Every structure is written in C-alpha cells, then in structure tokens.
Amino acid sequence: LDVLAGNFPGDPIGAPGPRLGSFLDAAGRNPGRLTVGVLTKPALGHVKPHADVLSAVDATVKVLESLGHSVEEVEPPFDETMVPIFTTLWSTLASSIPLNPEQESKIRPLTSWLREQGKDHSATDLARTISIMRIASRAAMFTTNHLDAILVPTLADLPALVGQLRNDEDPAADFAAQVAYSPFCAPYNVTGQPAINVPMNWNSAGLPVGVQFVGRMFDEETLISLAAQLEQASPWRDRRPELW
C-alpha cells in the first residue's frame, strides 16, 4: 500500500497515514518507549558547537534515558557538499521574486547579493539542484527511518545579540555566518520532516539553549507527545527572564 501511495521516506509527494487523534490529543498521550538518535556533528560546514550546546544535548539524553527511551548516536544526514546545492536554490528563489527598481533599493544587502548570485544560474542548474536535493533527502530518511525521533541542537551557538550576525559590508560573510550559526535546521528544511524545538535547558548565565527533535515524515504526533513528556519531567513553563 505504501508503494501505491508513494510513501517512501524522502518522496517529495506523499499522503500522511491515519492519525491517532488531534495534536492536542497527542500532547496528553504517553509516547511509549522510543528509539531516539542523537546527532551533534553539524551536517553543514566545519562548525564546532558551543560547549553549552553540547551540554544541553547531554542533559536531554539523560532525561530521555530516565524516561525509558533508547538512545543511539547517528551520523549527519548530509555533508558539506550540500552547501552549494542549498545556496543555488536559495539564490535562485531570491532572484525570482518580482521587484520593481524602487523595491530593489530597499532590500537588505544580503538579499541583493543572493539575487545577483541567482541570476547566474540556469534552468538546468535549478532542475539539477532540485533533483539532487530530493535524492539526498530520500537517502537521509532511509538511513534514519528506524528511529522514532532524532535529537539535535537547535543552533550551534548561544542566542545571538541583535545584529550580531549581520554584515552589510560583506553579504557573503553574512551568509556564511548564518550557515555556521544554524547548521542543524537547514537539512530538515530540505527534507521536509517535522521538527520541534524543546526549551528545557539553560546555561549558567541564564540563557536558553534549545534542542530540537526531528521526526519521520508526517509524524508530528510522536514529537508532540515526546515534547509534552519532557516538559512534565523537566518543566520550563515558569522559566522567564528577570526583566519580565
């Protein structure tokens, strides 16, 4: 039946299976004993996650194990060779946005830079890029389809200050800084898998350090059930900055 429906992991088009209930129901449902993969090596670029980010993942693993879940380490679903592939798609999409000359003068330097990059790509480049991304997504999901969820950092670094990553004088450096700051989210933007950020960890300076769980395609319910269980085990509802 899955073959007929086209529901292979990584297919760009598919139909979700039957749900057990609403997402609200999922929040009140015990997820059962899950097999969770742990990934701390960024798939994009040579980035070493901040020590507090790795500590947040370790703390989350301990809570998962205390709840009876099975945890195993996994390798990144993509490698850095995908960066130019991502860039081709992002820049082509940016260049395809219809803007008049007045609007062009108001966009950020980074957006302008992406639009200029996109103009150099042909229709063949775009078609090749989409094909490669679909193949890579399918392979990534086949590799991890035995897992109920994957635990990864949300960001590679601590929360950034306003304007910290922006570099209008050097848009290419701006883009590279953003890739280095968020190398864990982009792969799942490509595959389309559901993901949820869980704000259950803080460092010694009182900064939130998020972790995220990635699920199988269309399986938001498992992620919601797991996140609700973690919130009960390690509540964060009343954690607020002092200025609040």
C-alpha positions as CSV (number, residue, x, y, z in Angstrom):
1,L,0.0,0.0,0.0
2,D,2.9,2.4,0.8
3,V,4.3,1.7,-2.7
4,L,0.9,2.6,-4.3
5,A,0.6,5.7,-2.2
6,G,4.1,6.8,-2.9
7,N,5.0,7.0,0.8
8,F,8.7,6.1,0.6
9,P,10.9,8.1,3.0
10,G,12.1,11.1,1.1
11,D,9.4,11.2,-1.5
12,P,8.5,14.8,-2.4
13,I,4.9,14.0,-2.6
14,G,3.0,11.6,-0.4
15,A,0.0,11.1,1.8
16,P,0.1,11.1,5.6
17,G,-1.1,7.9,7.3
18,P,-4.0,7.8,9.7
19,R,-3.7,9.9,12.8
20,L,-4.5,8.7,16.3
21,G,-6.2,11.9,17.1
22,S,-5.7,15.7,17.2
23,F,-2.4,17.3,18.0
24,L,-4.0,18.3,21.3
25,D,-4.7,14.7,22.0
26,A,-1.0,13.9,21.2
27,A,0.1,16.4,23.9
28,G,-1.7,14.3,26.5
29,R,-0.6,10.9,25.2
30,N,2.4,8.9,26.5
31,P,4.7,8.3,23.6
32,G,5.7,4.9,24.8
33,R,9.3,3.7,24.6
34,L,11.0,5.4,21.7
35,T,14.3,4.9,19.9
36,V,16.0,8.3,19.6
37,G,19.0,9.1,17.5
38,V,21.5,11.8,18.8
39,L,23.3,14.0,16.3
40,T,25.8,16.7,17.5
41,K,28.1,16.9,14.4
42,P,26.8,19.6,12.1
43,A,26.0,18.5,8.6
44,L,26.9,21.8,7.1
45,G,30.4,23.3,7.3
46,H,33.3,22.8,9.8
47,V,31.4,24.1,12.8
48,K,32.1,23.1,16.4
49,P,29.0,23.6,18.6
50,H,29.4,25.7,21.7
51,A,30.2,23.7,24.9
52,D,26.9,24.8,26.4
53,V,25.0,23.5,23.3
54,L,26.6,20.1,23.7
55,S,25.9,20.1,27.5
56,A,22.2,20.8,26.7
57,V,22.1,17.8,24.4
58,D,23.8,15.6,27.1
59,A,21.3,16.8,29.7
60,T,18.4,16.0,27.4
61,V,19.8,12.5,26.7
62,K,19.9,11.8,30.5
63,V,16.2,12.8,30.8
64,L,15.3,10.6,27.8
65,E,17.1,7.6,29.3
66,S,15.4,8.2,32.7
67,L,12.1,8.1,30.9
68,G,12.9,4.7,29.4
69,H,13.8,5.7,25.9
70,S,16.6,4.1,23.9
71,V,19.3,6.5,22.7
72,E,21.9,5.9,20.0
73,E,24.3,8.2,18.1
74,V,23.8,8.8,14.4
75,E,25.8,10.4,11.6
76,P,24.7,13.7,9.9
77,P,22.1,13.1,7.1
78,F,24.1,15.4,4.7
79,D,27.6,16.6,4.3
80,E,29.1,19.9,3.5
81,T,28.9,19.2,-0.3
82,M,25.3,20.1,0.0
83,V,26.1,23.8,0.9
84,P,26.5,24.9,-2.7
85,I,23.4,23.0,-3.6
86,F,21.4,24.8,-0.9
87,T,22.9,28.1,-2.0
88,T,21.9,27.6,-5.6
89,L,18.3,27.0,-4.6
90,W,18.1,29.9,-2.1
91,S,19.7,32.4,-4.5
92,T,17.6,31.3,-7.5
93,L,14.4,31.7,-5.4
94,A,15.6,35.1,-4.3
95,S,16.3,36.2,-7.8
96,S,12.8,35.0,-9.0
97,I,11.0,37.4,-6.6
98,P,9.5,40.2,-8.8
99,L,10.6,43.6,-7.6
100,N,10.5,47.0,-9.2
101,P,13.5,49.3,-9.1
102,E,12.2,51.2,-6.1
103,Q,11.8,48.0,-4.1
104,E,15.2,46.8,-5.2
105,S,16.8,49.8,-3.5
106,K,15.1,48.9,-0.1
107,I,16.1,45.3,0.3
108,R,19.0,44.2,2.5
109,P,22.4,43.8,1.1
110,L,22.3,40.0,1.8
111,T,19.1,39.7,-0.2
112,S,20.5,41.8,-3.0
113,W,23.6,39.6,-3.0
114,L,21.6,36.4,-3.2
115,R,19.5,37.8,-6.1
116,E,22.7,38.6,-8.0
117,Q,24.0,35.1,-7.3
118,G,20.7,33.6,-8.5
119,K,20.9,35.4,-11.9
120,D,23.9,33.3,-12.8
121,H,22.0,30.0,-12.5
122,S,20.3,28.5,-15.5
123,A,17.1,26.5,-15.5
124,T,19.2,23.4,-15.9
125,D,21.1,24.3,-12.7
126,L,17.9,24.7,-10.8
127,A,16.4,21.4,-12.1
128,R,19.7,19.6,-11.2
129,T,19.7,21.2,-7.8
130,I,16.1,20.1,-7.0
131,S,16.9,16.6,-8.2
132,I,20.0,16.3,-6.1
133,M,18.1,17.6,-3.0
134,R,15.3,15.0,-3.5
135,I,17.8,12.2,-3.9
136,A,19.8,13.3,-0.8
137,S,16.5,13.7,1.2
138,R,15.4,10.2,0.3
139,A,18.8,8.7,1.3
140,A,18.8,10.6,4.6
141,M,15.4,9.5,5.6
142,F,16.1,5.9,4.6
143,T,19.1,6.0,6.9
144,T,17.2,7.2,9.9
145,N,13.8,5.7,9.3
146,H,14.3,3.1,12.0
147,L,14.4,5.9,14.6
148,D,11.2,7.4,16.2
149,A,13.0,10.8,16.6
150,I,16.4,12.4,16.2
151,L,17.8,14.8,18.9
152,V,19.9,17.6,17.5
153,P,20.9,21.0,18.8
154,T,18.7,23.8,17.6
155,L,21.6,26.2,17.0
156,A,25.4,25.7,17.0
157,D,25.9,28.7,19.3
158,L,24.2,30.6,22.1
159,P,21.5,33.1,21.4
160,A,22.9,35.9,19.3
161,L,22.7,39.6,20.1
162,V,20.6,41.8,17.9
163,G,22.6,42.4,14.7
164,Q,25.5,40.2,15.8
165,L,25.4,38.0,12.6
166,R,24.5,40.8,10.2
167,N,27.3,42.2,7.9
168,D,26.0,44.6,5.3
169,E,29.6,45.4,4.2
170,D,30.2,41.7,3.3
171,P,27.0,39.8,2.4
172,A,28.9,36.7,1.6
173,A,30.3,36.7,5.1
174,D,26.8,37.4,6.5
175,F,25.5,34.3,4.7
176,A,28.4,32.2,5.9
177,A,27.9,33.3,9.5
178,Q,24.2,32.4,9.3
179,V,25.1,28.9,8.0
180,A,27.6,28.4,10.8
181,Y,25.1,29.6,13.4
182,S,22.2,27.3,12.3
183,P,23.7,24.3,10.6
184,F,21.3,21.8,12.2
185,C,18.0,23.2,11.0
186,A,18.7,23.6,7.2
187,P,18.9,19.9,6.5
188,Y,15.4,19.3,7.8
189,N,14.1,22.3,5.9
190,V,15.2,20.4,2.9
191,T,13.8,17.0,3.7
192,G,10.5,18.5,5.0
193,Q,10.5,16.3,8.1
194,P,8.6,17.7,11.1
195,A,10.8,19.2,13.9
196,I,10.1,20.7,17.3
197,N,12.3,22.9,19.5
198,V,12.2,22.0,23.2
199,P,13.3,24.8,25.5
200,M,14.2,22.7,28.5
201,N,17.9,23.7,29.1
202,W,19.6,26.9,30.2
203,N,23.3,27.7,30.8
204,S,25.0,29.2,33.8
205,A,24.4,32.7,32.5
206,G,20.6,32.1,32.3
207,L,20.5,31.9,28.5
208,P,18.1,29.3,27.0
209,V,19.9,26.6,24.9
210,G,17.4,24.8,22.8
211,V,17.4,21.3,21.4
212,Q,15.2,20.0,18.7
213,F,13.6,16.7,17.9
214,V,13.1,15.6,14.2
215,G,10.5,13.0,13.4
216,R,9.5,10.8,10.5
217,M,7.6,12.4,7.7
218,F,4.1,13.3,8.7
219,D,4.7,12.0,12.3
220,E,4.1,15.3,14.2
221,E,2.2,13.4,16.9
222,T,5.2,11.5,18.2
223,L,7.2,14.7,18.5
224,I,4.3,16.5,20.3
225,S,3.9,13.5,22.7
226,L,7.6,13.4,23.4
227,A,7.9,17.1,24.0
228,A,5.0,17.1,26.4
229,Q,6.5,14.2,28.3
230,L,9.8,16.1,28.6
231,E,8.0,19.2,29.8
232,Q,6.5,17.2,32.6
233,A,9.8,15.7,33.5
234,S,11.7,19.0,33.3
235,P,9.2,21.9,33.4
236,W,10.1,25.1,31.7
237,R,6.8,27.0,31.8
238,D,7.8,29.3,34.6
239,R,11.3,30.0,33.4
240,R,11.3,33.7,32.4
241,P,14.0,36.4,32.1
242,E,14.4,38.6,35.2
243,L,13.2,41.7,33.2
244,W,9.8,40.0,32.8
